[in-house]
Amino acid sequence: MVSYLGHGVWRVDDVAGSWHVCHTHLTRQYGMRHSEANTALVHGHRQWAADQLRKLLNDPRGGR
């Protein structure tokens, strides 16, 4: 449901924007509590970071 696109931009459904924009969408559209929306946004960012790390580690040009 929530994904991080990089450069401070998240996406929730068809809404893309800053943390604040997506947080507001989650609380209004889905009725999430603030803590639930924060957790969803952090999870989206962690998934993105894990993907970036995987790409870096699998890059044949990377050191090692």
N, C-alpha and C positions, 0 to 999 in steps of 0.2 A: 504494500500500500504506500509506504513512504520510501523514497529513494533520494540519495544525495547525488547531485550532478557535478559537484566540484565548484570551486570559486565562490563559495558562500551561497549556493543555490540548491534548494531542495525541491522535490516534486511530490505532490499528493494528488492522485487522480489527474485531472487536467489543470491543476493549479501548480505553477512553478514560481518560486520566489525565495525571499530571505527566510531565515528561521522564523521571524515574527509573522510573516504572511502565512506560512504553512502551519504554524502553531495556531493562529487564529482560525484557519480553515478547519483544523482538526477539532478544536473546541466547539466551534459553531455548527459545522456540518455533521460531525459525528458525535457531538455531545461528550467528548472526552474531558476528563478532569485535566487541569494544567499539568500535573505530574505525569499522567498517561501520555499526553501530547509530547512532553519533553522526552520521555523514554522512547517513543516512536521515532522522533527526530534523531536522537542519539544513535539508536539502532541502525537507522538508515545511513548515518555517517560512518558507523563502524563497518557496515557491509562494504561501503565504497572503499574505505581504507584497506580492508582485507583484500579486496580485488586489486587495488593498486599495488599492494605489497606482493601479491601473487604474480602480477605481470612483471614487476621489477625482478623478482627472483627467477622467473622463467625466461627473462630476456637473455638471449645468447650473447649479447654485447656486454652484459653485466660482468663485473669482475669475477674472479675465482675460476 
